[in-house]
Amino acid sequence: MADSSEETIYCGPCEYENVTTVAERWCSDCEEGYCNKCLRPHKAAKISRHHHLVPVSEYQRVDQLTVPQVCQVHQKMFEYFCPGHDSVICILCVQSEHSKCQDLLSLQNAAKGTKTSTALNDLEQNIDNLLENIENGIKIQDENLSSILESEKSIKIAVKAKHDEIRQYFERLNEETLTELKTKYGHCQQEMSSSKGTFVKKQTQLRNMKDQILQMKTCLSNIQAFVGMKTMIGSVNEEKAVVKSLVTDMPSLVLKFEPNLNIHISKENIEKYGTTSIATAASCALFVEPKVEQAQFKITSVKSVESIQLKLKTVINLKYSPCMITSCLILPNRQIMILDQTKKCLMIYNEDGSHDRDIAVSDNPFDATIIDRHTVAVTYAYGKKQISFVDIKSDRIERTIENSVKKWCWGISHNNGELFVVSYDEGINVVDLSGCIIKKFTVDVENTFDIVTTSENVIYTETSGNIFCLDTSGSQIWKFSSSKLLHSSSSARITTDEGDNVYVVGEQSNVLIAVSKDGMTQKVLLTEQDGLKEPKAVYYSKEHKLLLICNKQNGHVALYDVRF
């Protein structure tokens, strides 16, 4: 439907006859307008009798709404719906890609009752949920901005306080230093005055001796002068020794100031009072998950395990071998994440099998689950008793949960803002993303290591070859047992598809088995002939319909397209 809010709608049949007539009704099926004259045969014709007609004025109030009627690949009208692939298709799509699909529906049958169905109402409710998330986010941002304003005020006060503290400190240092200077100057002044007094006294004595010689010359006879001279020579020699001692031992005082080098160094290093930074904390808002798949469940047939087909897409030989693989993920950007305990890292590979990078973690990783498009949560089994949130954009651990996680954490699964964690020796703990424990399931975790969740169920495995399915209250729904699923060191790894079928690996039997959502039916999908040798990790991406399976030690990883 094109945007018609700014243009006049004319009658399509009249325009075909080169007549310009303003349309009164709009046919959503024909996508053209009809005047009153042409509307009557349109309603009467069998092929268009049940078409949906709306007043043109109502149609013009509708915002831009694009509903494709033609297949973009083959340019043919849509005629069929394939529940298995959840796709609207044309006749050429049926011939080229859906020839083996057994449950095709005509588009007319598939669309019956759509406008009054609970599926469309659910879709509307989903949009309401998303709007609620957005409005809540806006509210939190406004609150955050107010908090930042208060932080700015408090930081200004803290900066002034630090400035005053430093100013007062240096004023005190300045006062103490000047006081010391005054004391030292006074000491120098006193000592120099005393020394100068000795020199002045000796100066007076020598001048008196000089006056005596002058008197000898003018008032005494030669004999008297001779005797007086001989007497004075001894005195002069004594004074000579005294004056020499005074001159050579005379103190030469220097008043100096030596800056405190520590203060000088600090001055070079301290460029500012402190640093103002922006810290990004984890969101305190919980996303209200809309049930976006509910609309298709109304018309989608059950995906039975018998119809599951795997087509090999990529074989990856890991960069490091031997290794110790414990888990794997297919990320939202289609990259592959593999947990390796040998190198204590999360290995990232591209879909084509090329190695991209490694993300180091703080201990031996055991399991991981996707939180959002940029974050995964990692557990460490017998290592650190914590859950790490790893930012796969910056390749760093952004935060950890420790306070509420006081036991070893093994398998982990994220579902709608909640983490289901196998916690030794407590059972299955359900915690929110901040680490608060919501509830606990009491299970025998002595032999339980892996867990996966669906919208309705919690599924976990035991080393004895058992798979248990619980409802959200912890009550058992079904139990599946197979000798092919015996594991020696940890229980079988599991994953689920969009039909809640369970995929599980048998490490000792070298198989991949699919188990139906009711636990009643099974199908062996892969064996040792397909390259399985101690398969340890398996993951199904509902978003990309891809299945990843990893051997434990030999570095063999395979990626499959999944078809039903």
C-alpha positions, 0 to 999 in steps of 0.5 A: 500500500503506497502513501496516499495521504497527500494525493487524490485517489482516482478510479482505476477502471475509469482511468483505464478507459481514459476517464478521470473520476474520483474514487469513493472506495479503495480495494486493498486486494486490487490496490486501486480505487473505485468510483460508485459506478465501477464499485457495483460490478466489482462487488458482483464479480465472483473473483472480487466479491469478497475483496476488502473495501474501505472508504478512500477517506479512511485509506488516506488517513493510513500512514505508509504501510508496505505489504508486498504482494509479489515475490522479490525473487521471481516477481510472481504473486504470492500464492502459498504459505510454507509453515516449515520455513514460515515463509510466504512464497510464489509458485516458482518458490514451490518448484525451486526451494519447497518441492519437498515441503509437505505441509504447504497451504494456499495463501487464502487458507493460511490467511483465514481469520487473520484480522480477528485472530489472536495472532494479530492481537498478540502482534499488537500486544507485542508492539505495546510491550515494545512501546512500554520498553521504550517509554520505560527507557526514556523515563530511566534516561530522564532519571539518569540525567537528573542524577548526573545533574546532582553528581555535577553539583556534588563533584563541584563541591568536592573539587572546591573542598580539595582545592581548599584542602590543598591551599590550606596545606600549602599555606601551612607549609609556607608559614612554617618555612618562613618561620624557619627562615626567620629563625635561621636568619636570626641565628646568622645575624647573632653569630655574625654580630659576635664575630664582628664584635671580636674584630672591632675589639681587636681593631681598637687594640691595634690602633692603640698600638699604632698610636703608641708607635707615633708617640715613640717617634715624637716624644721619646729619645732613641733609647726609650724608643728602642726599648719600647719597640723591643717590648712592642714587637713581642706584643705585635707578634702575639696579636699577629697570631691572634689576628691570623686565627681570627681571619682564617677561622672566621665563619662565612655563613650562607643562608640557603633554601633547598626545595623539597624534591618530593614536592617538586616531583609531585608537582610534575605528576599532579596535573589536576585535583582528580579525574572526572569520568563517565562510567557505564553501568549495566542497565537497571531496566529489565526488558519485557520480552514480547512473544514475537513468535506467537503469531506464526505458531497459530498456523505453523505445523509441529516440526517433528524430529523425523523431518529434521535434515542437516546439510553441511555448510562449513568445516572448521579446523581450530587454530589450536589443537589439541584443545579442551572444548566445553561449549559453543555459541552462534552469535547474532552476527553469525560469528562462532564462539568456542570455549577452550579451557586449554588457552582460557579463552573464547575463540571467535571464528567467522562463518567461513571457518577463518579465525577472527580473534580470541577473547581472554577470560579470567579462568577455565570457561565452562559454559556461555549464553547470549544475553544480547547482541553484544554480551555473553555470560560465561561460567567457570565450573570448578574455577572461579565462583562467578558469572562473567559478562563479556562484551564481545565488541570491546573483548573485555569482561565488563562486570561479574556476579559474585555475591549471590554466586557462592558455589561452582557454576556449570551450565547456564541459559538465558531466558527473558532477563533471567539466568538459569544456572546449574549451581553445585551443590545447590541445584538450579538457581534462577537469578536476574541479570543483576545477580539477585536470586529469584527462585531455585529448583531442587535437582540432583546436581551431582551428575548434572552439568548442562541446561537449556531453557525454552519459553515454557520449559527447563531442560537439563541432562545427567551423566547417566544418559537422562534428559529431564524436562521441567515446567517453570515451577520445577515439576517434571514433565518428561524424562528421556533415557538413552545409553548413547548419552552416557558421559564420563566427565560431564553430562551431555550438552543440549540445545533446542530449536524453535519447535522445542525439539532437543539436540543432544550429543553423546560423547562416548557413542559419537552421535548427535540425537534429536529428541521430540519436544514431548520426549517420546521420539528420537532420531540419530542425526550424525554419527562417527562417519560424519566426523564426530569424535567425542562431540562435546558442544552443540548449539542451535541458532533459532535466528539463523537456523544453523547448528554448530557441533564441536569435538572435544579435543581434535579441533574439528568443528562443523556448521550445518544448515537445518531444514525441516 
